[in-house]
Structures are given as structure tokens and as C-alpha cells.
Amino acid sequence: MSRIWLITGVSKGLGRAVAQAALEAGDIVVGSLRQRSECDDFEAIAPGRAHARLHDVTELGAAAPLIESVERDVGPIDVLVNNAGYGHEGLFEESSIDDMRRQFEVNVFGVAAVTKAVLPFMRARRAGRIVNITSMAGLVSFPGLSLYHASKYALEGLSESVAKEVRGFGIYVTAVEPGTFRTEWAGGSMMRSPRAISDYDAFFDPQRARRAANSGHQIGNPAQLGAAILKLIAAENPPLHLLLGSDARQLVGEKLAQMQAEFDAWESVTLSTDFPA
């Protein structure tokens, strides 16, 4: 029996890869896009099973009508993939609060609105899968991506807590943490704050140049990510976290080891703050 997916942000990149994998498996996919000109192209992938919906995740009030229309016109949503998002590169001191607000509107509040809208339907059916495409950037951090990291760390926390709230209703939430994949994330899709403070030039300019030069040469294969998401959805007991990519596995592993070493080194101070037993 085919499943019905709702995937946000299917015009390109990882969202498109997941949609194509689900369609190739014979499922039905409703994909959200921001441009009307992209709708026909998406539906042409699998006529009758690929359904395009115009939706901007920053229009929070549009999430409930979107979910209601899919449930009414296509069928019950079995899988929600919150994929829509973008990266913002810029030193924290050179990035504005408006930059940060926009990053959170898309990467966090947009996810929250769509998830809140779908939960009543999944809860009533006592079944559902929610996949939040976060990033290894929600577990590790690099200079020049502070706003992006902040949004993805927030999405990690949201995913973990919601997962515990809804598990009793047969709903599984998984935070998927890709490493670097060969998409436009670090290329044309990346928002970049202009440089302004010369003190950072020697430190940051080479990093910005390397990141831009690596666009299109990342190790991750989007098609393989799509296949991995299918395996995740098919699992009887899916994980709360799923790293995708050898770079993600290595870097997150190193981060966890560093954290444990730091916790151990400061354990006496940590334990000194309790009232006496």
C-alpha cells in the first residue's frame, strides 16, 4: 500500500531527492514550493502521484490550510518531511538581528507551524512519521555559521522534546543530520553577510573562500540520502537521530568525545554545586 508524504521545499536539493526516492518507490508525494513556475516541473516527475502545493513556510498561518487541503484532497499524511530551510553564512558580529530572525523564521518557526498542523491528524490515527532535516550543524559548530547553527540546534531540541511527547500516540519523530551534500546549500542558496570588520579578515576570508569553492564537490550524494530516508521510514522502530554522511559521523563523534573529556575534567566543580546529601 502506498504511503502519502508531505515534503516541504522540493524544488531542488535534498527535498527533491527525498521526493524522487519516495515517488520511485510508488508512494504519493505532496511537495511544497514557493514558485508557481516550479509546480508543473515537480508534478511531471510522476503524474497523478506528485502533487505540488504553493507554500512559503514563513507564512505561519498558511500551514494549517495546507495540511487540511492535503488530508481532504489527497489523503491522510503518513510521513511529514520538514526539509525547507537555508544556510546563512556570516560572522556573528557582522550579521544583523534581522538576519537571525529570518533564519529562525524559515528553519525553526516554519517547521514548528507545519508540525503543529499535522499532529492532530496523526494523533487521531495513532500513527505517523515526522522527519526533521536538521544538519550535523545542529550538533557541531564552525565559525561563520553562528545563525545557522543556532537555528539547527533549536530544531534538534524541538525534535527531541516533541518526539517524547507524541511517541505514545504511535508517532515517531526523527532528526536527520546530514553532513555536506552536493546541493546548492553552500552555493547559490546560501545567504552571506557582507564583510565589514577588518579584524576578522585573516581569520575568516580564507574560510569563506574554501566554503564557496567546495560547493558542488561535497562528499554526500543526495540520491543516496533519499534512499536512506526510505529505509528510515520503513523501520519499525526508527531512531531519534540519524547521521547521514561519513563526515557527519566523524565530526559528531569527535565532538562527543571532546565534550565527555571536558565533562570529566571539570567533574569536581560540576558536583560541588549540589546541597550536601
N, C-alpha and C positions, 0 to 999 in steps of 0.2 A: 504494500500500500504506500502510495507516495505521500511525502510529508509536505507541509506548506511552510515556507521560510519567509521571513521579512528581514531584509538586509538593508541597512542604511548606507548610502554612499557607494553605489555600484557603477559609477561612470568609468572608473579605472582602478588600477592598483589592487590592493588586497580584497576590497569589497567585490570587485569584478571577478577576481579569481575564485572566491568562495561561491559566488553566484553561478559561475560556469561549472564548477565542480558539482554543485547540487543539481543543476539542470541536466548535466551529463549522466547523473545517477537516476534520472527520471522523476525528480521531485518538481514541485511548483515553487517558483520564487517570485516574490513581490520585492522589487528593488526601488529604493528611493533615490531620486536625482534632483538636482537643483535647476537644471536647464531643460526646457521643453524640447529643445532640439536633440537632446540625448535619448529621449524616450523611445522613439522608433528603433534606434540602433540597438537598444537593450532588448526590446521585445522580439527583434528579429533573430536573436540567439536561439530561441525555442518558441516559435509562435504557439500561442494557446497555453503555454506554461510559464513564460516570462512576462510578468506584469509590471509595468513602470508606473510609479507614482511620483508626482512632483511634491517635494518636501524639503524644507530647509530646517535643520534641527534646531536652529536658533529661534525659530518661531515656536516657542514652547506651547502655545495654545493650540497649535495645529497637530500635536501628537495624538491626542485623543480622537479627533475626527479621522486621522489616518488609520489608526488601529480599528476603529469601528467600521470603516469602509472596507478594510481588508477582511475582517471577520464576517461581514454581511455579504460582500460581493464575490469573494474568493473562497473563503472557508476559514476554519479555526487555525490559528497560528501555532504550529508545533515548535518552531525554532525562531528565536529573535537573535539576530547578529547585529550588535551595535558597533558598526565599523566607521561611520563618518567621523572624520577628525582631520587635523592638520598639525604640522610642526611649526613652531616659532623659534627661530634662532636669533640670539642677541644677548649681549651681556646684561646682567640684571640692572646694573646702574644706568645703562643706556636704553633700556626698554621702559615703556610707559605703563601706568596702571591700566590705561585703556587697552593696551596690548594684552595685558594679563587677563583683563575681563573678557575680551574676545576669545582668548584661548580657552578659558573656562566655559564660556557660553556654548562653544562647539563641543569640546572634549569631555565636559562633565555634565553641565545642565541639560544639553541635548540628549545625552544618554539617559539621564535621570527621567526626563519627561516621557520619552518613548517607553522606558521600562515601566514606569508607574502606570502608563495607559494600558499596557498589555497584561499586567499582573492580575487584574480582576478576572479576565477571561481564562488565563491559565489556572488560576486558583480554583475557579468554578469547575474546571475539568479535572483538577488534581493531577495535572501533567503539563510539562513544558520544559524547554531548554533555552537558556539565555546565555549568549556568548558575548562577552565584552572584549573587544580588541583593544587591549591596553598597549603595552610595549615593555621590552626589557628596561625602558626608560622609566617605568613605574617601580623598578626595583634597584636599579643602579643609576648613577648620575655622571654627567660630563659637563665641563664648563661650557658656557654659551648656550645652554638649553634650559635655563632655570624655569622659565614659564611653562615650557612643555613638560618638564619633569614634575612640576607642581601639579599640573592637571592630571598626569598619568598616575602619580602617587595617590591623588584623591580618588581616581577611578578604581585603583586597587582596593582602597579601604572601603569604598562603596560596595564593590563587588563582594568582598568577604563578608561584610555585615548582612547584606541582603540575602546572600546565599544561606546564611544561618537562619534567617527569618522565614524563608519560604521552603526550605527543604522538607518540612513536614507536610507540605501540600503536593509533593511529587514534582517540584520544580527544581531543576539543577541550574546553578549559575557557575560559569567558568570564566576566569580572567585569562585570556590568551595573551602571552607576552612574546611577540616576535622580536627577533634581532633585526639586523639590517637586511632588508629585502629589496630586490631590484624593481623599485617603483619610482614614482616622481616625488616621493616624500622629501628627499634632500635636494631635489631639483626645482622644477617649476612650481610645485605645490608648496614649497617652503616659504614662509613669511620671514623676512630678515629685517631686523632693526638696523638703521644706518649707524655707522661708526661716528663717534663724536669725541671720545676722551682718549687723548694720545698716550696716556699712561698704560693703556692696555694693548697698544699696537704690537709690541714684540711678542706678547703672550698669546693674543687671540687671533691676529690676522692670519698666521700660518694655519691655525686650526680651522678657521672659516674656509680657507682655500682648499685644504685637504678634504673637508666635508663635501664641498661643491664638486671637487674633482672625482670623488668616489661615487657620485651619483651615476647610476647606470652600470656600476661594476660591483654592486653588493653581492655578498655570497648567497643570500637567500633567494629561492625560486618561488615566485607567487603561486604557480600551479601546484607545487608540492605542498604549499601551505593550505590550498583549497582541499587537497586530498586528506591532509591531516585533520582539518575541521570535520570532514565527513566521518573519519574514524572516531573523533571525539563525540559526535552526535550519536553514533551507533553504540557507544559504550553504555553498558548497563549502569555502571557507577562512575561517571566522569569525574575527573579531578577538579579541585577548586582552582588550581593554577596549572597552566600548560605553557612551558617554554617552547619556542619554535626557532630552531637555528642553532648551529654549533657555537656561534659567537655569543648568543644569549646564554647558552648553558655554561660556557667558560666564564663569562664576565659575572654572571649572577652567582656562580659557585665561588669565585674569588671574593665577591662582596660578602657573602655569608660567612666565609672563613675569617675575613678581616673583622667583621662585626663580633664574631664569637671570641676572637683573640682580644679585642678591646673590652668586651664584657668581662672576660676572665681577668684581665689586667687591673680592672677597676672594681673587682667584686667586693673588696673590703669596704670601699666607700659606698657602693650600692647598698650593702647590707647594714651599714651603720645608721641608716635613716629611719629604721623601724623603732617603735616603742619597745622597751625591754619586755621579753616574754614573761 
